[in-house]
Amino acid sequence: MSDVIIGVRAERDYDVVIGRGLLGHLPQMLEGAQRVAIIHPGALVATAEVMRDDLADSGFDVTLLEVPEAEDAKTAEVAAFCWSVLGTAGFTRSDAVVGLGGGATTDLAGFVAATWLRGIRVVQVPTTLLGMVDAAVGGKTGINTDAGKNLVGSFWSPSGVLCDLTALESLPRNDLLAGMAEVVKVGFVRDTTILDDVRRAPDAATDPQADLLADLIRRAVQVKADVVSADFRETSATSGDGSIGREVLNYGHTFGHAVERRERYRWRHGAAVAVGMMYVAELAALGGRLSDADVDLHREVLGALGLPISYPGGHWDELAAAMAVDKKSRGSLLRFVVLNGVGNPGVWAGPDPAFLTGAYDAISS
């Protein structure tokens, strides 16, 4: 496929480039910087070294900054380590950070860039499907605390995002499937043709070399770009005229984040979100907002991808406590992104407690 460029409007406009062999775009996105720090996990050290050498040939002074894998990277201690390296290397406001890796790495890199000298440039180079369609696009940055996921963070747009699809060819199968949860989420809240394509051809939808997966990525990124451009700081929700606010991109995330916390982040984010989507589908059905057929559609699509659609029972109190500190809560009110029919999202504040526990019973295995 030829390169696809999707523009995002935020506090700073930027482009998301989707294609293959995209590292040639990186020097242009970093133009004006003298020093560049590449934040990467250990598994990508070889890729980071190639990137360092290419940037050095273009005149940049490059520092490689290796961080732990996955959610272990998103701690205050790791962020402080990154700040220390930037300080030692003499990074100024004209310098830049590159986030190379999955969603956890790009979350961390964005947060480090947003907080160093009150904000320096960051270019995101996601290497996972989840990173490409969700974490690296949109300007949400953050780290985790003992209280919950992403509770410390900032809105800080990248200067650019490079989604090189060749990285998906070496991505572990389970990571690819977990990333599909975020693609399917977009299908449920806005672009329902995504659901049709996944149901029609689940194998092609998860084949890194297939044109269908490339197109699904493009469409998912386009939806996120449109939503972020209209509501960068997540200040609005769905209104009666059908407009959509950024909060609806959290479909499945309230319960999903609670699962991640209870599992001590050993579950992949996409797997937890898949269960979270099943939970809110059952919740919406109990509240008369969603039909049984639409709930079954959730099971069909997620099941076709091999994603989890149930969670063990007996843990409600722990999950409810985790949801109580979710960023979408207001005071003591739990807020959920729900569907009033597929493709018609809304926000439900303070559902009846009986509905909350009933939905958990419905997905309990």
C-alpha positions as CSV (number, residue, x, y, z in Angstrom):
1,M,0.0,0.0,0.0
2,S,1.1,3.6,-0.5
3,D,1.6,5.8,2.5
4,V,-1.6,7.2,4.1
5,I,-1.4,10.5,5.9
6,I,-4.1,11.4,8.4
7,G,-4.1,14.9,9.9
8,V,-5.0,15.5,13.6
9,R,-6.0,18.9,14.9
10,A,-5.1,19.5,18.6
11,E,-3.1,22.1,20.5
12,R,-0.5,21.4,17.8
13,D,-1.6,19.9,14.5
14,Y,0.3,16.8,13.4
15,D,0.2,13.9,10.9
16,V,-0.2,10.2,11.4
17,V,1.6,8.3,8.6
18,I,0.6,4.7,7.9
19,G,2.6,2.6,5.5
20,R,5.7,0.5,5.3
21,G,9.4,1.5,5.6
22,L,8.6,4.8,7.2
23,L,11.8,5.7,9.1
24,G,12.8,8.1,6.3
25,H,10.1,10.4,7.6
26,L,11.6,10.7,11.1
27,P,14.4,13.3,10.5
28,Q,11.8,15.7,9.0
29,M,9.6,15.3,12.1
30,L,12.6,16.0,14.3
31,E,13.8,19.0,12.3
32,G,15.3,21.7,14.5
33,A,16.3,19.4,17.4
34,Q,19.9,18.8,18.2
35,R,19.5,16.0,20.8
36,V,17.1,13.1,20.5
37,A,16.3,10.4,23.1
38,I,14.8,7.2,21.9
39,I,12.8,5.5,24.7
40,H,12.4,1.8,23.9
41,P,12.0,-1.5,25.6
42,G,14.8,-4.1,25.7
43,A,13.2,-6.2,23.0
44,L,13.6,-3.4,20.5
45,V,17.2,-2.5,21.2
46,A,18.3,-3.6,17.7
47,T,15.6,-1.5,16.1
48,A,16.6,1.4,18.3
49,E,20.2,1.1,17.3
50,V,19.4,1.2,13.6
51,M,17.2,4.3,14.2
52,R,20.1,5.9,16.2
53,D,22.6,5.3,13.4
54,D,20.2,6.7,10.7
55,L,19.5,9.8,12.8
56,A,23.2,10.3,13.5
57,D,23.8,10.3,9.8
58,S,21.3,13.1,9.6
59,G,23.3,15.1,12.2
60,F,21.3,14.3,15.4
61,D,23.0,13.6,18.8
62,V,21.1,10.4,19.8
63,T,20.7,8.9,23.3
64,L,19.2,5.4,23.6
65,L,17.1,5.0,26.7
66,E,16.0,1.5,27.5
67,V,13.0,1.0,29.8
68,P,11.2,-2.1,31.2
69,E,8.7,-4.0,29.1
70,A,4.9,-3.2,28.9
71,E,3.2,-1.7,32.0
72,D,6.3,-2.1,34.1
73,A,7.6,0.9,32.3
74,K,4.8,3.2,33.4
75,T,5.9,4.1,36.9
76,A,7.1,7.3,38.6
77,E,10.5,5.6,39.1
78,V,11.0,4.9,35.4
79,A,9.9,8.4,34.5
80,A,12.4,9.8,37.0
81,F,15.1,7.7,35.4
82,C,14.3,9.1,32.0
83,W,14.3,12.7,33.4
84,S,17.7,12.0,34.9
85,V,19.1,10.9,31.6
86,L,17.7,13.9,29.8
87,G,19.2,16.2,32.4
88,T,22.7,14.5,32.2
89,A,22.6,14.7,28.4
90,G,21.7,18.4,28.5
91,F,18.3,18.3,26.7
92,T,16.8,21.7,26.0
93,R,13.4,22.8,24.9
94,S,14.4,22.5,21.3
95,D,15.3,18.8,21.6
96,A,13.0,15.8,21.3
97,V,12.0,12.4,22.4
98,V,11.0,9.4,20.3
99,G,8.7,6.7,21.7
100,L,9.5,3.4,20.1
101,G,7.4,0.4,21.2
102,G,4.0,-0.6,22.3
103,G,1.3,1.5,23.9
104,A,2.9,1.4,27.4
105,T,6.2,2.8,25.9
106,T,4.5,5.5,23.9
107,D,2.4,6.5,27.0
108,L,5.6,6.8,29.0
109,A,7.6,8.6,26.3
110,G,4.8,11.1,25.8
111,F,4.6,11.8,29.6
112,V,8.4,12.2,29.8
113,A,8.3,14.7,26.9
114,A,5.3,16.5,28.3
115,T,7.0,17.1,31.7
116,W,10.6,17.7,30.8
117,L,11.1,21.5,30.8
118,R,7.2,21.7,30.8
119,G,7.1,20.1,27.3
120,I,9.4,19.1,24.5
121,R,8.6,17.5,21.2
122,V,7.8,13.8,21.0
123,V,7.5,11.6,17.9
124,Q,5.7,8.3,18.4
125,V,6.8,5.2,16.5
126,P,4.3,2.5,17.7
127,T,5.3,-1.1,17.0
128,T,2.1,-2.9,18.1
129,L,-1.4,-2.8,16.7
130,L,-2.8,-1.3,19.9
131,G,-0.2,1.4,19.8
132,M,-1.0,2.3,16.2
133,V,-4.7,2.6,16.5
134,D,-5.0,3.9,20.0
135,A,-2.1,4.7,22.4
136,A,0.2,6.6,20.1
137,V,-2.5,8.7,18.5
138,G,-4.4,11.4,20.4
139,G,-1.9,13.0,22.8
140,K,-3.0,11.2,26.1
141,T,0.1,10.4,28.1
142,G,0.4,8.9,31.5
143,I,1.9,6.5,34.1
144,N,0.3,4.2,36.6
145,T,0.1,4.4,40.4
146,D,-0.9,2.0,43.1
147,A,-4.3,3.6,43.0
148,G,-5.0,2.8,39.3
149,K,-4.0,3.0,35.7
150,N,-3.1,6.3,33.9
151,L,-4.1,8.4,36.9
152,V,-1.0,10.6,36.5
153,G,-0.7,12.1,33.1
154,S,-1.2,15.0,30.7
155,F,-2.5,15.9,27.3
156,W,0.5,16.4,25.1
157,S,0.2,15.9,21.3
158,P,3.1,14.3,19.4
159,S,4.8,16.1,16.6
160,G,4.1,13.1,14.4
161,V,3.2,9.4,14.5
162,L,4.8,6.8,12.2
163,C,2.8,3.5,11.9
164,D,5.1,1.2,10.1
165,L,3.0,-1.9,9.3
166,T,6.1,-4.1,8.8
167,A,6.5,-4.1,12.6
168,L,3.3,-6.1,12.8
169,E,4.8,-9.0,10.9
170,S,7.0,-10.0,13.9
171,L,4.4,-9.1,16.6
172,P,3.3,-12.1,18.7
173,R,-0.1,-13.4,17.7
174,N,-1.7,-12.7,21.1
175,D,-0.5,-9.1,21.0
176,L,-2.0,-8.6,17.6
177,L,-5.3,-10.1,18.7
178,A,-5.3,-7.9,21.8
179,G,-4.8,-4.8,19.6
180,M,-7.8,-5.9,17.5
181,A,-10.0,-5.1,20.6
182,E,-9.3,-1.4,20.1
183,V,-10.1,-1.7,16.4
184,V,-13.4,-3.5,17.2
185,K,-14.2,-0.8,19.8
186,V,-14.1,1.8,17.1
187,G,-16.6,-0.4,15.1
188,F,-19.0,-0.5,18.0
189,V,-18.9,3.3,18.7
190,R,-18.8,4.7,15.2
191,D,-17.6,2.9,12.1
192,T,-19.8,-0.2,12.1
193,T,-18.5,-1.4,8.8
194,I,-15.4,-2.5,10.8
195,L,-17.6,-5.1,12.5
196,D,-19.0,-6.3,9.2
197,D,-15.5,-6.8,7.8
198,V,-14.2,-8.7,10.9
199,R,-17.3,-11.0,10.9
200,R,-16.8,-11.6,7.2
201,A,-13.1,-12.3,7.2
202,P,-11.6,-12.7,10.7
203,D,-8.5,-14.4,9.3
204,A,-7.7,-11.6,6.9
205,A,-8.5,-9.0,9.6
206,T,-5.7,-10.4,11.7
207,D,-3.1,-11.1,8.9
208,P,-0.3,-8.5,9.1
209,Q,0.3,-8.9,5.3
210,A,-3.4,-8.6,4.3
211,D,-4.8,-5.4,2.7
212,L,-7.8,-5.7,5.0
213,L,-5.9,-5.3,8.2
214,A,-4.1,-2.3,6.8
215,D,-7.5,-0.8,5.8
216,L,-8.9,-1.5,9.3
217,I,-5.9,0.3,10.8
218,R,-6.5,3.3,8.5
219,R,-10.2,3.5,9.4
220,A,-9.6,3.2,13.1
221,V,-6.9,5.9,13.1
222,Q,-9.2,8.1,11.0
223,V,-12.0,7.8,13.6
224,K,-9.6,8.6,16.5
225,A,-8.2,11.6,14.6
226,D,-11.7,12.9,13.9
227,V,-12.8,12.5,17.6
228,V,-9.6,14.0,19.0
229,S,-9.7,16.9,16.6
230,A,-13.2,17.7,17.9
231,D,-12.6,17.1,21.6
232,F,-8.9,17.1,22.4
233,R,-9.2,17.4,26.2
234,E,-12.2,15.1,26.6
235,T,-14.5,17.8,27.7
236,S,-17.7,16.7,25.9
237,A,-19.7,13.5,25.5
238,T,-22.2,12.4,22.9
239,S,-25.0,14.9,22.4
240,G,-28.5,14.5,21.1
241,D,-27.6,15.6,17.6
242,G,-25.3,12.6,17.2
243,S,-22.0,14.4,17.7
244,I,-19.3,12.4,19.5
245,G,-16.9,13.4,22.2
246,R,-13.6,11.9,23.1
247,E,-15.0,10.1,26.2
248,V,-16.7,7.5,24.0
249,L,-13.4,6.1,22.9
250,N,-13.2,4.7,26.5
251,Y,-15.9,2.2,25.6
252,G,-15.1,-1.0,27.6
253,H,-12.3,0.7,29.5
254,T,-13.9,1.4,32.9
255,F,-14.4,-2.3,33.7
256,G,-11.3,-3.2,31.6
257,H,-9.0,-1.0,33.6
258,A,-10.4,-2.6,36.8
259,V,-9.6,-6.0,35.4
260,E,-6.1,-4.9,34.6
261,R,-5.5,-3.6,38.1
262,R,-6.9,-6.7,39.7
263,E,-4.7,-8.9,37.5
264,R,-1.7,-6.7,38.4
265,Y,-1.4,-5.8,34.7
266,R,-0.6,-9.3,33.6
267,W,-3.5,-9.2,31.2
268,R,-3.0,-7.5,27.9
269,H,-4.8,-4.2,27.7
270,G,-6.9,-5.3,24.7
271,A,-8.0,-8.5,26.4
272,A,-9.2,-6.6,29.4
273,V,-11.0,-4.1,27.1
274,A,-12.7,-7.0,25.3
275,V,-14.2,-8.2,28.7
276,G,-15.0,-4.6,29.5
277,M,-17.0,-4.2,26.3
278,M,-19.0,-7.4,27.1
279,Y,-19.6,-6.0,30.6
280,V,-21.0,-2.7,29.4
281,A,-23.0,-4.4,26.6
282,E,-24.7,-6.5,29.3
283,L,-25.1,-3.4,31.5
284,A,-26.8,-1.5,28.6
285,A,-29.1,-4.4,27.9
286,L,-30.2,-4.6,31.6
287,G,-31.0,-0.8,31.4
288,G,-33.0,-1.3,28.2
289,R,-30.6,0.6,26.0
290,L,-29.2,-2.3,24.0
291,S,-30.9,-5.2,22.4
292,D,-30.1,-8.8,23.1
293,A,-29.1,-9.2,19.4
294,D,-26.5,-6.4,19.8
295,V,-25.1,-8.1,22.9
296,D,-24.8,-11.3,20.9
297,L,-23.0,-9.3,18.2
298,H,-20.4,-8.4,20.8
299,R,-19.9,-12.1,21.6
300,E,-19.7,-13.0,18.0
301,V,-17.2,-10.5,16.9
302,L,-14.9,-10.7,20.0
303,G,-15.2,-14.5,20.0
304,A,-14.3,-14.7,16.3
305,L,-11.0,-12.9,17.2
306,G,-10.3,-15.3,20.1
307,L,-10.7,-12.5,22.6
308,P,-12.1,-13.1,26.1
309,I,-15.8,-12.5,26.7
310,S,-16.1,-13.5,30.3
311,Y,-14.3,-13.0,33.7
312,P,-14.2,-15.2,36.8
313,G,-17.0,-14.5,39.4
314,G,-16.5,-13.7,43.0
315,H,-14.4,-10.5,42.6
316,W,-17.1,-7.8,42.4
317,D,-16.1,-5.8,45.5
318,E,-12.5,-5.5,44.3
319,L,-13.5,-4.6,40.7
320,A,-16.0,-2.0,42.0
321,A,-13.4,-0.4,44.2
322,A,-11.1,-0.1,41.2
323,M,-13.8,1.4,39.1
324,A,-14.6,4.0,41.8
325,V,-11.2,5.7,41.1
326,D,-11.6,5.6,37.3
327,K,-10.9,8.9,35.6
328,K,-14.4,9.0,34.2
329,S,-16.0,8.8,37.7
330,R,-17.5,12.0,39.1
331,G,-17.5,12.1,42.9
332,S,-19.2,8.8,44.0
333,L,-20.9,8.4,40.6
334,L,-19.6,5.7,38.2
335,R,-19.8,6.8,34.6
336,F,-19.9,4.3,31.7
337,V,-19.7,4.7,28.0
338,V,-22.6,2.6,26.8
339,L,-24.4,2.0,23.5
340,N,-27.9,3.0,22.7
341,G,-27.6,0.7,19.7
342,V,-24.5,-0.3,17.8
343,G,-22.8,2.9,16.5
344,N,-24.8,5.1,18.8
345,P,-22.7,5.7,22.0
346,G,-23.6,7.7,25.1
347,V,-22.6,8.1,28.7
348,W,-24.5,6.6,31.6
349,A,-23.8,8.1,35.0
350,G,-24.8,6.3,38.1
351,P,-26.5,3.1,36.9
352,D,-28.6,1.2,39.5
353,P,-26.3,-1.0,41.6
354,A,-28.5,-4.0,40.8
355,F,-27.7,-3.4,37.1
356,L,-23.9,-3.2,37.9
357,T,-23.8,-6.5,39.7
358,G,-26.3,-8.1,37.2
359,A,-23.9,-7.3,34.3
360,Y,-21.0,-8.8,36.2
361,D,-23.1,-12.0,36.9
362,A,-23.9,-12.1,33.2
363,I,-20.2,-12.2,32.1
364,S,-18.9,-14.3,35.1
365,S,-17.4,-17.6,34.1
